[in-house]
Amino acid sequence: MKKNCCIIIRSICFMLIFVGLLYYFSYVLTVRNVERYPVRNGFWQTYDAEEDNSIDALFVGDSSIFHSINPMQIWKDKKITTYNLSYAVMKPQEAYFDLKRAFKTQSPKTVFVESQFMVETESDGFDYFTDDTKEIAGFINDQIGGTLDNFFPIMKYKRSWKNLTFSDFVSNHPNKIRSIYKGYNLTMKTVSYNGTHGKKSKDRACFADEGKIYFKKIYNLCKKNNCNVVLLNMPQGNAWNKIKHNFVAKLAKEYNIKYYDFDMNLNKWLPNFSWKTDTRDAGHHLNYSGAKKVTGLMEKYMVEDLGFKPSKVSESVRKQWNRDVNDFYQVADFLKAREMTKDKPEFPQPLKPDFLPPKY
């Protein structure tokens, strides 16, 4: 009897230690920027730093949208608080679980979903992915895997285990870090796209990575939280086409929601857009110049078509966002000057170097 009790106690202690280590490793991988390219973690501290219930709109999707929508520009022009809750190679199941987490502290009026990450054609491959993003894109695409990744981030970020150092485990991990980017990826780099705009294909479009199931979950989650859903597509050199557009348009009609396709309507909506000056990597993502144009049109539709008004926030939040927008444009001006000259201008004071955008 005594021997059995010892075995039970040891088993319980082992499980407690195992669960504790699992939780702590998951926490470290979630908050530390241990990922190299592409960075997909470490963003909850900046999101949680925002005052509760102060964000009126969230933008959700993969890297195509966090390079295209600049919340600081929207605040500067329209005084609307937004946040770009996006990261590279985001999957529909990740978007759903991230939104569940996001709704715990914010009550956005609208969630804008970039549909690129949940739609594909039968011949789509990984031709425009890097080796690193191919690795992520091939990870767990089913419901069970998506759920496990949500509860055990140590699995979601397993490709970053090798990047962990001893200091990641012993150094302080702040729960909140103020960001002047609000999820946007600022880059001045320009690599022109000289190919044909639009992906030629006669294949049938379909949902990717359990997209049908998780879009319904996202829609129902938003409705439960009294939040509207709007579908988007950002300009992409050769990743989007009319077949995919029609598929998403049909989805929008089915759910009776708005759909803005900035790619298919690019020449009509943004005649001043140029694939020679407005992309950072030959058409896959936009640079600062391209994002400025797309964000300007997005905020126009937000006000004129969707009825957005200036956000009703406290005086302290308003002052903080004004400080953030001032700091952001100081950084943007600094990076623009550095890109245009061989000289290396000094970083603007009193900003610190850690305000520079992360390298994706």
ChimeraX attribute file (.defattr): number of C-alpha atoms within 10 A of each C-alpha:
attribute: neighborCount
match mode: 1-to-1
recipient: residues
	/A:1	6
	/A:2	7
	/A:3	8
	/A:4	9
	/A:5	10
	/A:6	11
	/A:7	12
	/A:8	12
	/A:9	12
	/A:10	12
	/A:11	12
	/A:12	12
	/A:13	12
	/A:14	12
	/A:15	12
	/A:16	12
	/A:17	12
	/A:18	12
	/A:19	12
	/A:20	12
	/A:21	12
	/A:22	15
	/A:23	15
	/A:24	14
	/A:25	18
	/A:26	19
	/A:27	17
	/A:28	19
	/A:29	25
	/A:30	22
	/A:31	19
	/A:32	17
	/A:33	18
	/A:34	21
	/A:35	21
	/A:36	14
	/A:37	12
	/A:38	16
	/A:39	17
	/A:40	21
	/A:41	20
	/A:42	18
	/A:43	21
	/A:44	18
	/A:45	19
	/A:46	18
	/A:47	23
	/A:48	17
	/A:49	13
	/A:50	21
	/A:51	15
	/A:52	13
	/A:53	13
	/A:54	20
	/A:55	22
	/A:56	22
	/A:57	26
	/A:58	23
	/A:59	25
	/A:60	27
	/A:61	27
	/A:62	24
	/A:63	24
	/A:64	22
	/A:65	31
	/A:66	28
	/A:67	27
	/A:68	27
	/A:69	31
	/A:70	28
	/A:71	27
	/A:72	28
	/A:73	21
	/A:74	22
	/A:75	20
	/A:76	15
	/A:77	13
	/A:78	18
	/A:79	19
	/A:80	24
	/A:81	24
	/A:82	25
	/A:83	25
	/A:84	24
	/A:85	25
	/A:86	27
	/A:87	24
	/A:88	22
	/A:89	20
	/A:90	19
	/A:91	25
	/A:92	31
	/A:93	28
	/A:94	20
	/A:95	23
	/A:96	22
	/A:97	19
	/A:98	16
	/A:99	19
	/A:100	15
	/A:101	12
	/A:102	17
	/A:103	15
	/A:104	11
	/A:105	16
	/A:106	21
	/A:107	19
	/A:108	22
	/A:109	16
	/A:110	22
	/A:111	23
	/A:112	22
	/A:113	26
	/A:114	24
	/A:115	26
	/A:116	26
	/A:117	23
	/A:118	23
	/A:119	21
	/A:120	23
	/A:121	18
	/A:122	13
	/A:123	11
	/A:124	14
	/A:125	10
	/A:126	13
	/A:127	9
	/A:128	12
	/A:129	14
	/A:130	11
	/A:131	11
	/A:132	12
	/A:133	15
	/A:134	15
	/A:135	12
	/A:136	19
	/A:137	17
	/A:138	10
	/A:139	13
	/A:140	18
	/A:141	17
	/A:142	12
	/A:143	15
	/A:144	11
	/A:145	14
	/A:146	22
	/A:147	14
	/A:148	14
	/A:149	19
	/A:150	17
	/A:151	13
	/A:152	17
	/A:153	19
	/A:154	22
	/A:155	18
	/A:156	23
	/A:157	18
	/A:158	15
	/A:159	14
	/A:160	16
	/A:161	14
	/A:162	9
	/A:163	13
	/A:164	16
	/A:165	10
	/A:166	7
	/A:167	8
	/A:168	17
	/A:169	15
	/A:170	9
	/A:171	8
	/A:172	8
	/A:173	14
	/A:174	9
	/A:175	11
	/A:176	15
	/A:177	16
	/A:178	15
	/A:179	20
	/A:180	23
	/A:181	22
	/A:182	22
	/A:183	26
	/A:184	25
	/A:185	24
	/A:186	26
	/A:187	22
	/A:188	21
	/A:189	18
	/A:190	21
	/A:191	19
	/A:192	16
	/A:193	21
	/A:194	11
	/A:195	11
	/A:196	9
	/A:197	19
	/A:198	16
	/A:199	16
	/A:200	13
	/A:201	16
	/A:202	12
	/A:203	13
	/A:204	12
	/A:205	21
	/A:206	17
	/A:207	21
	/A:208	17
	/A:209	23
	/A:210	17
	/A:211	21
	/A:212	15
	/A:213	13
	/A:214	20
	/A:215	20
	/A:216	13
	/A:217	17
	/A:218	21
	/A:219	20
	/A:220	14
	/A:221	18
	/A:222	22
	/A:223	13
	/A:224	10
	/A:225	15
	/A:226	13
	/A:227	18
	/A:228	17
	/A:229	25
	/A:230	20
	/A:231	21
	/A:232	22
	/A:233	24
	/A:234	25
	/A:235	28
	/A:236	25
	/A:237	23
	/A:238	18
	/A:239	19
	/A:240	23
	/A:241	20
	/A:242	16
	/A:243	19
	/A:244	24
	/A:245	21
	/A:246	12
	/A:247	16
	/A:248	25
	/A:249	17
	/A:250	13
	/A:251	16
	/A:252	17
	/A:253	11
	/A:254	9
	/A:255	11
	/A:256	11
	/A:257	14
	/A:258	16
	/A:259	22
	/A:260	20
	/A:261	18
	/A:262	19
	/A:263	24
	/A:264	20
	/A:265	13
	/A:266	18
	/A:267	12
	/A:268	10
	/A:269	14
	/A:270	15
	/A:271	9
	/A:272	11
	/A:273	18
	/A:274	15
	/A:275	21
	/A:276	14
	/A:277	18
	/A:278	26
	/A:279	30
	/A:280	23
	/A:281	15
	/A:282	20
	/A:283	23
	/A:284	20
	/A:285	22
	/A:286	36
	/A:287	23
	/A:288	24
	/A:289	20
	/A:290	25
	/A:291	28
	/A:292	18
	/A:293	17
	/A:294	23
	/A:295	18
	/A:296	18
	/A:297	14
	/A:298	18
	/A:299	22
	/A:300	17
	/A:301	14
	/A:302	17
	/A:303	14
	/A:304	10
	/A:305	10
	/A:306	13
	/A:307	9
	/A:308	18
	/A:309	13
	/A:310	13
	/A:311	17
	/A:312	14
	/A:313	17
	/A:314	11
	/A:315	9
	/A:316	10
	/A:317	15
	/A:318	17
	/A:319	12
	/A:320	16
	/A:321	19
	/A:322	16
	/A:323	12
	/A:324	19
	/A:325	20
	/A:326	15
	/A:327	21
	/A:328	22
	/A:329	15
	/A:330	16
	/A:331	23
	/A:332	18
	/A:333	14
	/A:334	17
	/A:335	20
	/A:336	15
	/A:337	15
	/A:338	16
	/A:339	15
	/A:340	10
	/A:341	9
	/A:342	8
	/A:343	9
	/A:344	12
	/A:345	11
	/A:346	8
	/A:347	15
	/A:348	13
	/A:349	10
	/A:350	7
	/A:351	13
	/A:352	10
	/A:353	11
	/A:354	8
	/A:355	14
	/A:356	17
	/A:357	19
	/A:358	11
	/A:359	11
	/A:360	14
